[in-house]
Amino acid sequence: MLLFHEFTHALDISLYGAGDVNEYNALRGYLEYHAAQIEMMKLVGASKITDSVEFSMHDTIADIEGAKSVLEYVEHGIEVVTSVMNKPGFKTDITQVFHAVGALCNHLGRLAICQIASPDFDQYAKDLMDRCPGVELFGQGAWSLIINVFSGIMPAPSIQTSGQLYLGTLFQLFKRYGIQP
């Protein structure tokens, strides 16, 4: 599944950010979001993102770490972000901040697919969002904007909006932490 994730990055870069480093940097949030969506769709048996699939949050999938439920897979994404944010020196290490933000975008991509294709997702949605450290990282206002833009299958105008939002919130985060990009 990792290959599908990485090939999605390559395709998206060629479509949206090829040859323009500023555009590429702006779209990094979307790149992670979309790649996580493609990876999730593959994990639940779709052959393409436009396939109509339905799955339970308790269905078993197999990622590179082995078999687990969809719910466990999504929860693991939260654990990754939390783990990165709890590392010593997180707030002064630009690499760790990028990793946490990218992992949050991955998480939102997975949630979007669950919301679209899992009839029992609503039972878990609030808990999965409450446990997600997005508010802790960005603050309530910015996080609300992020989850509103990074939603569903993004049309082209939303992709561009996501780039502006991604860069703006990232630079605010760097400023708050005193990191020089």
C-alpha positions in Angstrom: 0.0 0.0 0.0 2.9 2.3 0.6 3.7 2.2 -3.1 0.2 3.6 -3.9 0.8 6.3 -1.3 4.1 7.3 -2.9 2.9 7.0 -6.5 0.0 9.3 -5.6 2.6 11.9 -4.5 4.4 11.5 -7.8 1.2 12.0 -9.8 0.0 14.9 -7.7 3.3 16.7 -8.0 3.3 16.3 -11.7 -0.3 17.6 -11.9 0.0 20.5 -9.4 3.5 21.3 -8.4 6.0 20.3 -11.1 8.7 22.8 -11.8 7.5 25.3 -9.2 9.1 24.8 -5.8 6.7 27.3 -4.1 3.6 25.6 -5.5 5.0 22.2 -4.4 5.7 23.5 -0.9 2.2 25.0 -0.7 0.6 21.7 -1.7 2.4 19.4 0.7 -0.6 19.2 3.0 -2.8 18.2 0.1 -0.2 15.7 -1.1 -0.3 13.9 2.2 -4.0 14.1 2.5 -4.7 12.7 -1.0 -2.0 10.0 -0.7 -3.6 8.8 2.5 -6.9 8.7 0.8 -5.6 6.5 -2.0 -3.8 4.3 0.5 -7.0 3.9 2.5 -9.1 3.1 -0.5 -6.6 0.4 -1.6 -6.6 -1.1 2.0 -10.4 -1.4 1.9 -10.4 -3.1 -1.5 -11.0 -0.3 -4.1 -9.1 -0.4 -7.3 -9.5 3.4 -7.9 -10.6 6.3 -5.8 -13.9 6.6 -7.7 -14.9 3.1 -6.9 -18.0 2.8 -4.7 -16.9 0.9 -1.6 -18.4 0.3 1.8 -16.7 -1.0 4.8 -17.1 -1.1 8.6 -14.7 0.5 11.0 -14.2 -3.1 12.4 -13.3 -4.7 9.0 -9.8 -6.1 8.9 -7.2 -4.6 6.7 -3.5 -5.4 6.3 -1.0 -2.6 6.1 2.8 -2.9 6.2 2.6 -3.6 10.0 0.1 -6.5 9.6 -3.6 -7.1 10.1 -5.7 -4.6 12.1 -9.2 -3.1 12.0 -9.8 0.1 10.0 -10.5 1.8 13.4 -7.1 0.6 14.7 -5.4 1.8 11.6 -7.0 5.3 11.9 -6.2 5.4 15.6 -2.6 4.5 14.8 -2.4 7.7 12.8 -3.4 9.7 15.9 -0.7 7.9 17.9 2.0 8.8 15.3 1.2 12.5 15.5 1.0 12.5 19.3 4.3 10.6 19.5 6.1 13.1 17.3 4.7 16.1 19.2 5.8 14.5 22.5 9.4 14.1 21.4 12.0 16.2 23.2 12.7 19.4 21.3 9.7 19.0 19.0 8.9 22.8 19.1 12.4 23.7 18.0 12.9 21.0 15.3 11.5 22.0 11.9 11.8 18.3 10.7 9.6 17.1 13.5 7.1 19.9 13.0 6.8 19.0 9.3 6.4 15.3 10.2 3.6 16.1 12.6 1.8 18.3 10.2 2.1 15.8 7.4 0.9 13.0 9.6 -2.1 15.2 10.6 -2.9 15.7 6.9 -2.6 11.9 6.4 -5.1 11.4 9.3 -7.6 13.8 7.8 -7.4 11.9 4.4 -8.1 8.6 6.1 -11.0 10.2 8.0 -12.5 11.6 4.8 -12.6 8.1 3.2 -14.1 6.6 6.4 -16.8 9.4 6.4 -17.6 8.7 2.8 -17.6 4.9 2.8 -18.1 3.6 6.3 -21.7 3.5 7.6 -20.6 3.1 11.2 -18.0 5.9 11.1 -20.4 8.3 12.8 -20.1 6.2 16.0 -16.4 7.0 16.1 -16.0 10.4 14.4 -16.2 12.6 17.5 -13.8 10.5 19.5 -11.3 10.3 16.6 -11.4 14.1 16.2 -11.3 14.8 20.0 -8.2 12.6 20.3 -6.5 14.1 17.4 -4.0 16.7 18.5 -4.8 19.2 15.7 -6.2 21.8 18.2 -3.2 21.4 20.4 -0.9 22.0 17.5 -2.7 24.8 15.5 -5.2 26.2 17.9 -9.0 25.9 17.6 -9.5 28.6 14.9 -6.8 27.3 12.5 -7.7 23.7 13.1 -11.4 24.4 12.3 -10.4 26.0 9.0 -8.1 23.1 8.2 -10.7 20.4 8.8 -13.3 22.3 6.8 -10.9 22.6 3.8 -9.3 19.1 4.1 -12.6 17.3 3.6 -13.9 14.7 1.2 -12.6 14.4 -2.3 -11.2 17.8 -3.0 -12.0 19.6 -6.2 -9.3 21.7 -7.9 -10.3 25.0 -6.2 -10.2 23.4 -2.8 -6.7 22.0 -3.6 -5.5 25.6 -4.2 -7.2 26.8 -1.1 -5.6 24.0 0.9 -2.2 25.2 -0.2 -2.7 28.7 1.0 -4.1 27.5 4.3 -1.3 24.9 4.7 1.5 27.5 4.2 -0.3 30.1 6.3 -0.8 27.9 9.3 2.6 26.3 9.0 4.3 29.8 9.0 2.2 30.8 12.0 3.3 27.6 13.8 6.9 28.4 13.0 6.5 31.9 14.3 4.8 30.7 17.5 7.7 28.2 18.1 10.4 30.6 17.0 11.6 28.4 14.1 13.3 30.1 11.2 12.2 28.2 8.0 
